[in-house]
Every structure is written in structure tokens, then in C-alpha cells.
Amino acid sequence: MSREVHILFDSQKVKDIKVPANGNDALMQAMGKLRRGLKNHSYIPGEKVPVDLIPVGVNEEGVYCADIPGGELSSDLDTTIHVRFPLGLKGYTGGNGVEEVFAQANGVLIDDGGNIQNGALNTLIAIHNAGLRKLLQDRGSDIKITIVSSSDPFQRVDSNFSHEMRELADVHIMDVPDRFAIQVPWKEGPSDGTLAFTSSPKKTGDALAKLAEESEKFRASFRSATTILSSDPIWDQVAQLGTPPNTYMVNASSAFRSLVASVSYGRTVVLPMNNGEAADVNRLLTQQKFNEELDNIERPSFPTPLKPNGIDIDVDSVKQLDESLRIFRSYIPFVRHTDRIAFASPITFGADGGILVGTGEEDIVCFTTVPHPEKEERLLEEFGDSSQIDMDRRYEVGAGDAAATIFTLFESIDPLIFIEPFAEDREKTDQLLLDLASTIYVNVLARIAGNFLTRTQKTNWVNIAPDKFRPLFEEAAKESLEVARNTKARFQQGPVSHSLDRWGIQVLTWKLGKVSSQENFLR
């Protein structure tokens, strides 16, 4: 019997609190004023306030008051910022905790989120709805899920489905608090948006070590894990408790990016990132290699390799991207398997798409665009649950985690279980074709998975119809194999662009290192 697939998730859960506008102009104006002040003084670089709010209480006017320690935003901000959230809670008599106060405000949605929490739920949804356990068992294997979490990962899952999830996963609670992410609307003049207050992530290594001391069952789970995921680096625990060969993946929060870079140099690890984070991490790795001042290190470029029309190849951008990936490979060795393809460098490019490297007979770089807007509706109608789909706006939270889930799933499970049924007999021994098809397939699924998340307020795949999961996996495999057939003959010559017309996804592939070493490719 082949080795059992066992994915272990190490999760500091995030209580995701979403506050709607609902005509609350006072709240939106207050948040707009706070945002302007913080940005004008460069205390926040984007739309996140990375602080632990200190509750004060709800006043007689129904305004929730909380403090921000200025030192958490900047070492030179030696003051406390008093924040007022006009939530319309007149007569409130409850406690002052963040969750209990916001839960009483009109229209507020509280859900469980976080990189690893979202990934764990998405994985279980896919296993259950796509019938992955039966598929593996028919091939002499099996799949097991272990979740180590700061609190019950199924607390807010629908009661009917949470029972099925608990049947599929072993859960261990560790001594780490949940985080909070409070998303509030802001408005200033004609502009508006969402401002997020995010509490600081905690390192989980000590809590894992303590749990391992107390629980033989947990130690056994860690020993048998074939894929391990965490949101902070836990190298000591992976080395002490894990059993090679295993794949380790760090889907880190922004606060841990520098730490991840500093401890990952020279180690085989998968780091899901966006292209901005990838540039920062690559720069930090370069600094570590040459022991230089960071100011003296040029920030590498991870540009989108297609022109703005999303079809034509941007020659200069492909060269820059190829060189950045080649350098990254020299700092962090790619994952490789002896019996099948592995995957490395999953990098998202926001609304443009994302990239992945398949490490098989060749190192295959694959970039895929998001589904074309004109084809998106067809995709959602074909495989979606219409009651859970929101076409009125796009939601960004969770889309990257959905893509990372696909990488995790097929780094753990050979994607050929979906591809080979569509291959002709002579193709089943064509390793390059199968590796191309596998890489294209996983990256195409990542774009589709992320697209579904942008059309739901939830941060998991509730809007993919349960009975359409398996057909979605199978149809994507068939389409990806066809793209691989059309790509293989030209793959060794340079970048090849091909369209997956059914969903309007453009696929670009090339051999890693080939482009940056060619002086005049495609000219």
C-alpha cells in the first residue's frame, strides 16, 4: 500500500468581524478620519491597522470606545490613540470584549478565518464533496487530516456539515489565543472602502511543543504527517516531531514575512505569497546570502508576464520573472518527489492571475490568468450554488487562501488521479506531457478556486455546489490536458501561450531558467 496522505494544519484562528455600512454615516466618517490621520503620518502602509485594540467600553451614546497603543504602529509614536466606533448600541449592558460588543451591532457578520483555518476548511470541503477519500482508497492509499487550532475550527460551520467535517479530521486545541480582524467601512469625500484592525499573530512553536509533551496521539499525528502547514515558522517542531519525507508549507501573515525569510534560507519549504511579498522575501534572502545592508540590495521584480490585454507575452517581464524565480530557487530549494511531480513557488498576482512551478522532469513555470469576465458567469452557473453566490461585488478576503489550498491538496495528492483517465494510452508514459498537464491543471484550479471566493462573503468554498465539486475537478483536468498537448511541442523553445477558451483562462508556460539565459528569445 502506498503511503497515506496526511495533512496537518497548525492554525491560530482569526475571528473575522465584518461591519456593514448600512447607512451608518457616523461610523464611516469616523473611520475615514482615523484612516486619513494614520496614512498621512505613514503609520499604516495600506488598509490595515495592525494592532491589538484595548477595549474601554460602550458609552451612553452607543459608541464603542477602544485604545490603540501608538507604539504598536511606530516606535516614535509615544501616545495612545482613542478610537470611537459609532455602532448604535444605546442601552448596551454587556461586556467590553471586542467580539461580544460587535456581535450586538446591527448587521455584523462574525466568521472564523485566517490563512490556515480557511485552508483547513477548504481542504475538508474538497475531500468530502469531491469524494477524494474513496478515490485514494481505490488506489491503495487514504487521506487523513489533523487540525491543531487555537479554538474549535468548526465553531461557526453549519451544524449539519460540521458533523461530517469532525468525522474527517482529528482536532487538537493548543494554548494560543484567537486573533481578531475587524473590517469596518470608511468614507471620506467621494472615496470609500474598508479599514481592517488586525491583532498581532502569535508564534505557535511553544504551544505545539507543550501539546506534544502532553499528548501521545498528537505526537503520533505529527510523525505521520506528509504535509505540514503553519502560519508562522515552526522548523524546530517539524525537525523534532516530523518524519521525512514530508512537505512543509508556511502560509504566513504579513507580520511574519521577514521572520519567514530569515529562517527559510537554504531550507526546502513552500511559501505561498503574492508577487509583492515575493519581491520582499527575495530581497531579504539576497541580503542574508551576501550579508549586506538591506538598503544596498535591489528589490527584485515579479511582474505579470502578459501584456495588459491578458493574451500577448510581455518579453521583458517574462525575462525578469524568470530570473527572479531562478534566484529564488537558489536560496530555497524546490520540493521534489521521487515518484511524482511536486510544486513550488505558488505566487498570486491579484486580479491578473498567478504562477506556479512544477518540479518534475523539468522545472515548469506556469502562469494562469483569472477567468475572463465574459466567461466567469458561465463558470459560476455551471458549478456554483446560486444561493451562495454574490455577483454584485467582489470580495478579496480568502481568495489567496483558496488558491493555496489547491497547491496544498495537489502537493499532497498526485493530480494524475484526475488527469490520467482523459489521457490516451501512449500519453500515459509521456512524462513531460503529464508534468505539463499536472502543473497547468493545479494552476488553473487555483484561479477557479480563487474566483469562487471573490463571489461570496464567506472565506471558504460554500458557493461551489457540493455535487459539482467532482465534475469541476474532472473538467478542469480534461481542459488542462488539452492545453498541455498543444503546448508540449514548443515548450523547450521558449514561452508558450495558449488559451483555455471554456473559462477564458490564458495559460503561459516555459522552462525555468531557459528564458533569462536566452539573449534574443522571441525577438
N, C-alpha and C positions, 0 to 999 in steps of 0.2 A: 504493500500500500504506500502511495506517495505521502510526503509529509503533510500533515494537517495545516491548513491555513489558519493562523491565529493572530488577530489584530488586537493590540492593546492600546487603549486611549487613556492618556493622562490629562485630566481636564480640570482647570479652575473655571467653574461655570460663571457666566455673566447673566445677571438679572437685567434683561433688556426692557427698559421702560420707555414707551413711545407716547408722547403727549401730542394730541391733535390740535390744530389751530382752533377749529370750532368757533370762529368769530371772537376769540379771546384776544382782542387788540392790546389789552394792557400787558398780557404776558409776552406777546410778540414784540411790543415796543421795548419792554424791559430787557428782553434777551438781545434785541438789536443794539441797544445802548451798551450793554455789557460786552457784546462781541466787538463793537467798534473800539471801545477802550482797550481791550486786550490786544487786538490786532494792531492798533496804532502804536502801541509800545512794544510790539513784537513778542508778546508773551505767549501767543499761540500762533503756529505757522499756518494752520488750516481751519477746519471747522470742529476741532476737538479741544476741550478743556481737560487736560489730563491731571485731574486732582481728586482727592478724597474729600467730598463735601462733609463739613461738620454741621450736623443738624442743630438748629436753635429752637424752632417751634413754629406753630401756626398762630399768627396774631388775630386780633379781633376782626380785622377786615378780611380774613380768609386767605392771607398771604403767607406762604411758607417761606420762612427765613432760614438761611444757611450761610456758613462762612467758608471761604476759600483761604487756606494758608498761602500767602503770597510766595513764600519760599519754595513751594512746590512748582511754581511756574518759572521762577527765576531767582538765582542766588542774590541778586541785588534788589529784590522786591521784599523789603523788610516791613511788611504790613499785612493786615488781614482784610480781605475783600468781602464785604457784606452783600450777599445776593438775595434778591426778592423774587419769588415765583408767585405771581398773582394767579392762584388756582381756583378762586371762588369757593373757598372752604369755610365760609362763615358758620360758626357754631360747632366747628370740629372739636372733638373731645378725645381723640385717640392719642397714640404715642407719637414721638417725634422722628422715628426711623424713616429713612428715605422711602423704602418700599411701602410701608403702611400708610404714609401720607399720600404719596402719588396714586396709590391704589384707589383712594377715595375721590380723586378728581374726575370730572366728567369726561368720558370717552377714552380714558387712558388704557392702553393695552400693555400688559406686562407678560413677557415671554422669557424663556430661557435661551441664552445664546452663548457666543464665544466660539473661537475657531474650532476647538476640539469637540465641544458639545455639539455644534452643528454638524461636524464631520461624523461623529458617532451616530447621531440620529439618522442622517442621510444614508450611512452605510447599512444600518438595520432596516431602513425602509427599502433599500435596494435589494438586500438579501431576501427579505420577506416577499416583496411584490414581484421580483424577477425570478423567484424560485432558485436562487443560487445554491442553496444548500443541497437540494436534490440533484442539481446539475453536477456539483462536485462529487457527491456520493456515488453517482452513476459512473464516475471516472476513478473511483477508489480513493477519494480524498474526503475532506469535510472542512467546515469553516466554524471557527469559534470566535466570539467577541468578548473582551473583558474591558470594562469601563471603570477607571479609578477617578472619582469625582469629588469635588468639594461639597456637593449635596446631591440629592436624588436626581439623576438625569432625566427621569420620566415624570417629574412632578407636574408639569403642565402639558403633558401629552394626553390626547383624547383617551379616556378611560378604556374604551374598547381595544384600541391599538396598543396602549401601554402594556396590557397584559401579554400581548404577543411579543412585544419587544423584551419584556422581562424574561420570557421563555428563551429568547435567543442570546441573551447577554448575562454574564456574571458581573455584578456591580460591587465595588468596594468604595466606602466613603473614607476620605483622608482628612486629616486635621488642617484644612486650609479654608479660609472664608471665601464665600462667593464674591465676585466683583459686581459693580453696578455700571450700567451705561444708560444715562438719561438723555433721551433725544427730545429736544424742545424746539418749537418753531420760533423763528425770529423774523422781524421785518424792520427795514429802515428805508424810508422813501419808497422808491419803486422796486427795491430789491427785497427778496425774502429767501428763506432757506431753513436749514435745520442745524442747530448747535448741539453738540453732544458733550456731556460731562461724563468722563470715564475714570473710574477709580483705578488705582495703581495695581498692576498684576503682581502676584507673589511667586517666588520660586517654590517649586514643589518637591525638590530633592529630599530635604529633611523629612517631610511628611511621608514620602514614599519609603524612605529608609525605616522610619518608625513602623509603618504598616507592615513592611516585610519582616521586621522583628516579631511582630505580634501575630501574624497570620501565615501559617504554612500554605494555606490554599492560595493566597496571593503570591507567595514566593514561587509556587509551582506554576501559576499562570504566567508570571514574568519569564520563567525559564523556558516555557514552551512557546512564547510569542515569536512569530515570524516577521511581524511588522509592528513597530512601536512608534506611537505619535505623542508629541507633547507640545505645549505652547511655550515652554522655556527649556533651556538645555539641561538634560539630566544624564550627562555622559557617565558619571560615576555609577549611577544605578544601572544603566544599560550594561556597563562593563562588569559590574559585580553580580547582577541578578540575571542578565540575559544569557542566551545560549546561541552562539554563532552557528550557521549563518543567519543573520536577521537584517532587516532594513530599518534604519532609524530615520524618522522624519520630524523636523521641527517646524510647525506652522505657528510662528511667533507673532506676538503682538508687537506694535511699533516700539514699545518701550524696551523690548528685549533684542532688537535688531543688532545693536552694537555688541552686546554680550554674545549673541549667536555667532557673529563674525569672528570675535576674538577666540572663542573656544572651538570653532569648527575647522580651523586651518589644518590641512593635512589629513582630515578625517573623512570617511565616506558617509555622507549624510545627504538627505534630500531636503531642500529648503524651498517650499512654495513661497513665492514673492510676487509683487508687482514689479514693473520694469524700473520704477523709481527706486524702490528698495533694493533691487538687484544692483543698480549702479552704486548705491551707497555701500552695500556689503562688499562688492568687488573692490571698491576703493580702500575699505578698511583692511581687506585681505592683502592688498598690494602693500599697504603701509606696514603690515605685520611682516611680510616677506623681506622687505628692504630696510625695516627699522628706521623709517624716515618720519619727519614731521608730516602730519596729515595735510597741512597747507601746501606741501610740496608735491603731493600726489594728485595727478589729474583724475578727475571723475570720469570713468568710462561711460560710453554711450550704449544704451539698449533701445535703439529706435525701432519703430514699426517698419517692417521690411517691405511693405507695399506702399504705393503712391496713394494720395488722398482718395482716388476713385475706388480703392479697395481691390483692384484687379491687377494693375501693372506692377512689375517688380521695380523697386527703387534700388538701383545698383549700389549706390554709395551706402545706403542704410544697411543693406544685406552684408556688405563687407564689414561695416562697423559692428554689427550684431554678431557676425561670425567670429570676429576677433575677440570680442568681449566674452563670448561663450567659451572660446578656446582657452583664454586666460583663466576664466573661472574654473575650468576643468583641471588646470594645472595646480590650483590651490585646494580644491575639494574634489578628490577622485570620485568618478561616477560609480553608482551602484551597478554591479554586473552579476548575472546569474549564470551558472554553468549549463543549465538545461533549457533556458528560455530567455526571451528579451526582458530587459529591465528598463526603468525610466528615470530620468534625471532632469534637473533644471526646469521645473514647471513654473513659468513666468507669465503672469497675466498683463495685458496691455489695455485694461479698461474696456471702453466701448469698441476698441479696434480689434480685440481678439486675444490670442495668447500663443505661447510657444512651449515646446516640449522636446527633449532629446531622448530618442530610443537607443539604448545601448545594446545592440545585438551584434550581428556580423560586421556591421558598420555603425558608427555613431551618426544617427539620422536626426537632423534638425527638422522639425515640422512646425510651421506657423499656420494657424487657422483663424479666420475672421469670425465674428459673431454672425448669426443668421441675418440675411438681408431683410430689412423692414418689410418688404413686399411679400416675403416668404414666411415671416415669423408667425403671422396669424394662422397659416396653414399648419405649421408645426404644432402650435398650441391647440388647435382644433383637433388635430389627428391623434395627439397623445395626452392632452390635458384634461383635467377635471374642471369644467366650465364654472362650477360653483365656487372654486377656489382661485380663479384667475381674475386679475385686475388689469384691464387694458388702459385705464385712464391715466396711469402714471407709472414711472419706473422706480423700483426700489433697489438700492445698491447693496444694502447690508445682506450678507450671506452668499452673494453670487461667487465671490472668490473661494469661499469655503466649499461650495458645491463643486467647483472645478477641482479643488484639492482632493475632495472625496473620490472623484473619478480616478485621479492619479493613485491614491492610496489603494483603492479597490483593485486596480489592474496592475499595480506593483506587487500586490499580494496574490492575485488570481491571474493565470495566463489568459490574455484576451483571445487566444486562438480557440478557446472553447466556444466562442460566438462566431469567429471568422471561418474556421475550417469547414463547417457544414456548407458554406457557399463556394468553397474552392473546388476546382476540378482536380482529378486525381494527380495529374502531373504537377499541379501547382503546390501540392501538399509537401513536396520535397524541395521547393524553391525557397531557400532560406531568406534571401534578400527580399523577395516579394512578400513573404509572410511577415518579416520585420517591418517593412514599409507599411503594410496593411495594418499591423498592430499599432504602430506609432500614430498613423493617421486616425485610426479608429478611436484611440484613447483621447486624442486631442479634439476630435470632432465631438465626441460625447461630452468633453469638458465644456465646450462652448454651448452645447444644447442644455446641459445641466445648469450652467450659469444663467442662461436665458430664461429658463423657467423660474428661477429665483427672483429675477428682476420684475416678475409679474405677480408677486404675492407679498403680502406684509409679513408672512412667516419667514423663518430663516431655514426651512427645510423643504423637502420635496412633496409637500401635501397637495400641490396642484398638478402633479402628474397622476393621471388616473391609475389606480392600482392594477387593473387588468391590462394596461397599456405599457407597463414597465418592460416586460419581456419582449413584446414586439418592438419597442423603441430600441432596445439593445441589439436586437437581431437586424432591424432595418438599417441602423447605423453601421453595423458590421458589413452588411451587403454593399452598401453605398461606398464605404471606405475601401473595401477590397477592389471595387471597380476603379476608384481613383488610383490605387496602387498599381493596378495593371497598366493604366495609362501613363504612369509616372516612371516605372522601373527602367525602361529603355534609355531614358535621358538622365537618370539620377546621377550617374558617375560624371557627367559632363559639366554640371553646374546646377543652379537653382531651377526648379521646375514648378510652374504654377498651373493648377488645374481647379476647375470649379465643380463642387458638389451641388448640382443645379436644384435638386429636390428641395433643399432648405436655404439655398443662396449662401453657402459657405465656401469661401475661397481657401484653397489648400496650397501652401508653398513648402517644398521640401528641398533639402540639399545635404551633402555630406559635410559634417563638421570639420572645419579647418581647410576645406578644399577652396572655398571662395576667397578667404583672406590671403591665401598663398598664390592665387592666380592674379597676374598683373592686369590682364585685359579681358576678364571674363565678360561675356555678353556685350562686348563693345564692337 
